[in-house]
Structure formats: structure tokens, C-alpha cells
Amino acid sequence: MAQRGADLGTIQETLLIPLYGRAVENRKKDPILTDPRAEEIVAAIDYDFARFDHLPSLTGTVLRTSLFDRWAADFLTAHPDGTVVEIGTGLNTRFERTDNGRARWFELDLPDVIELRRTFFTDTPRRTTLPASVTDEAWATTVAAHSGGPYFFAAEAVLPFLTEADVHHVVDLLATRFPGSTLALDTTGPSFVDAQDQHDALSKVDARMQWTCADPTQLAEWQPGARILASHTLSSLPTPMYGALPAATQEMLTGLAAQRLPQVEEYRLSLVQLP
Ligand SMILES: C[S@@+](CC[C@H](N)C(=O)[O-])C[C@H]1O[C@@H](n2cnc3c(N)ncnc32)[C@H](O)[C@@H]1O
């Protein structure tokens, strides 16, 4: 099969890191998750993925995705006919891993990403791609017009690339248009953002993070009544998830927790109930 170029903007290129992380994980004997689609997509895109080979943060991306999968699955257990919106979906395959055959899904990203995504995934009456910036309010009107909620928003490795003003705007937009919705997001503290030029994967691309968030409870300052339902670092994952991980990953995470590296401690994965 002929490969196609990625042709992506600077921030958009970062989607290739977690994509490759899932493809590499899929090749392992005892993987954290399986993702045969990621393998197929990596093989179909003409890009120097080898630059990410053997980087520790590839495992970090897979652990993050796995936690977000658990949160999405928990949401769908509680709300089987609910609506999942992937914000900055990239070439993520959460639908393939967690869909329950009933929920409504929207997968939103910038237009060049959606153009690429549509070469690999097909829209259906329950699954719609949206080419838009998350900061553009029009997508919220489309989602509200074509779904009933309740709503689960997954913003995985997206918001740190926006400015703080844009993140604030997005949180206000979600709370105003989808009151009571649940938002899964990751936040990067000052040590993480300041050291990003040395980050094993980010140093291989041009994109840089802009939003520094030392504490995800900041969202409750922006939106009084917002509640943090859960907040984890990669070295303090929920006990049931940790218990289900391959032994080698558990060992690696236990070692990481003992080191208390600021970059690890300040990278948080949080689940927020918006007012
Ligand atoms: C690191 S990738 C993560 C992709 C995906 N969430 C995953 O975990 O595989 C960051 C994604 O955020 C998207 N993104 C960045 N700024 C955005 C914006 N303003 N609106 C929508 N998506 C955006 C990028 O295009 C890219 O797909």
C-alpha cells in the first residue's frame, strides 16, 4: 500500500507520538493495551517514527490513554446512551477500545488532522468527526444539536499546548454549554513546562506547551462549583489500574514514584465534574 505524508501543522504533529506509543505497545507480548489500528496507521503514514524509538515517555502516553479509557468506560457504564466528545482526538482509537454500541461520539480536531483522520476512520450515525478548533464555539452548537448527553469530554494531551487564556475560555465554554458534564484532562506544572526542551519526545518535534498549571483545582477557581473527582500522576495511578498492569510496568512505576521527580509529580491526569 502506498504511504501518505502526514502534512500536519506544528502542534498537530504531536499526535504522532501517542499514536506510535500505542503501535509499539501493541507489539509487546504483555502489553498495557492492544491497538492493532495504531500499527496499521503507523505503517500507512510516511513519517520518521524511528525518532521516537525507545523513549520512556512512549510508555507514559500509553498509561495516560489507558487511564482515560477507564474513565470513558466508567462514564459509559453509568450513562450507556451518553455522549463522548474527544477534544483534540488526533488518531486516537478510544472508540475502538471502549464504545458500547449505543453511545454518541464526536471526535474533534483541527481541520488538517480531521482530513488525515478521515482517511482511516469513517463517520457513522453515532460517530462524527468535527474539523474545528476547540476554542471555536461553533462546534459546541453542532454537538448540542445532535446529541442529548450527559457529556464526557476527553482532552488528552491537548490543553497544555494552548495558552492559559484559551484553556480558560474552553473550560467556560464547556461549563456554559454542557453544564454538569465531566472533563478528563492532563495538566503540566512549571518544572515540566520549563524542562520541555529536554523532554525525550517533545525535543524531537517543534511544538511547545504554553499552559502551566501547578494545580488542577485552578479549574474550580475559574468555574466555582467544579469538583475534582480524581487526580493522579503516572506514579500514583488508581490501585485497580496499577494492579492490572504488566509486572515490568509496575516495577518501573514503583521506581519512578520513589524518585519523586518534579516532572513526574507535576504531570497530572484529572477527572473534573463541571458545575
Ligand atoms: C499530543 S496530541 C494528542 C492526540 C490525542 N488526544 C491522543 O491522545 O492520541 C495533541 C492533539 O491536540 C490537537 N489540538 C491542538 N490544538 C487544538 C485546538 N485548538 N483545537 C483542537 N485540537 C487541537 C492537535 O491537533 C493534536 O491532535
The ligand as a Gaussian input file, in Angstrom:
#p B3LYP/6-31G(d) Opt

LIG

0 1
 C       -0.435000      15.204000      21.679000
 S       -1.741000      15.178000      20.513000
 C       -2.913000      14.142000      21.359000
 C       -3.847000      13.452000      20.409000
 C       -4.852000      12.506000      21.081000
 N       -5.626000      13.166000      22.107000
 C       -4.144000      11.318000      21.657000
 O       -4.020000      11.241000      22.888000
 O       -3.717000      10.452000      20.882000
 C       -2.459000      16.816000      20.644000
 C       -3.674000      16.991000      19.758000
 O       -4.331000      18.229000      20.095000
 C       -4.791000      18.798000      18.898000
 N       -5.034000      20.223000      19.085000
 C       -4.114000      21.174000      19.389000
 N       -4.704000      22.385000      19.457000
 C       -6.024000      22.184000      19.181000
 C       -7.146000      23.053000      19.083000
 N       -7.038000      24.385000      19.271000
 N       -8.342000      22.509000      18.790000
 C       -8.470000      21.179000      18.597000
 N       -7.436000      20.310000      18.675000
 C       -6.238000      20.809000      18.957000
 C       -3.664000      18.512000      17.921000
 O       -4.038000      18.723000      16.584000
 C       -3.348000      17.063000      18.266000
 O       -4.138000      16.168000      17.554000

